[in-house]
Amino acid sequence: MPPELSIQLRELPRAERPRERLKSLGAQALSASELLAILIGTGCARRSALAVAHDALARSEGSLRRLSRQPVAALSAVPGLGAARAVAIHAALELGRRLATEARDDGAPLRSPRDVWAAFAPRLEDLPVEEFHVAVLDAQHRLERDITITRGILNSSLVHPREVFREAIAERAAAIVLVHNHPSGDPTPSADDRAITSQLVAGGRLLDIPVADHVIVGRGRYISFAEAGLL
């Protein structure tokens, strides 16, 4: 273990402590371990917060993405972390996801499947369960509203056209895009995905609210029903 990890942060020169470095240099100048150490606050039994943060990241192979997929119970098992700090880390990583989504929510039209993937992937691609969303679009194909329909196991009995189109009608949607994730990371459509899509496309025709696409979010990739000729 590097010597700076084996001592308490208060023993470091003030200018080298993560909080002081953030104040003077900005958050972008800090390593992931230093940012986590600030969240953790204090270490324990001769283990600094920086050492605890280093261990938490090491268990996720240095990846914040993998760290975000660790259950709270697994993170709590890192010596010096505990449940409260594990929850704080989960909360911070979720804020990061939401910030990434908000940064794209600037009124730019969702004109292609890649635009849809870029808008939804930061929130969906690392979730441990499936979420089914409806993106309500205006006449310029801008995202008017994002509606979460289901969370958990996805099947055609849970995604009813009534729930999908109720909000779309209320928002006077010009079109909708269906979006959901596959926790496995593989966006290949399942039989249920195809059945749900067919059902909702038919409902959209009746209500004159076209289903422009169904985008399945995988890990680092996506499948578009429109691009694949499946609509």
Secondary structure as UniProt FT lines:
FT   HELIX           3..5
FT   HELIX           9..11
FT   HELIX           14..16
FT   HELIX           18..25
FT   HELIX           27..29
FT   HELIX           32..40
FT   TURN            45..46
FT   HELIX           49..58
FT   TURN            59..62
FT   HELIX           64..69
FT   HELIX           72..76
FT   TURN            79..81
FT   HELIX           82..104
FT   HELIX           113..124
FT   TURN            125..126
FT   STRAND          131..137
FT   TURN            139..140
FT   STRAND          143..151
FT   TURN            156..158
FT   HELIX           161..170
FT   TURN            171..172
FT   STRAND          175..181
FT   TURN            183..184
FT   HELIX           191..207
FT   STRAND          211..217
FT   STRAND          222..224
FT   TURN            225..229
//
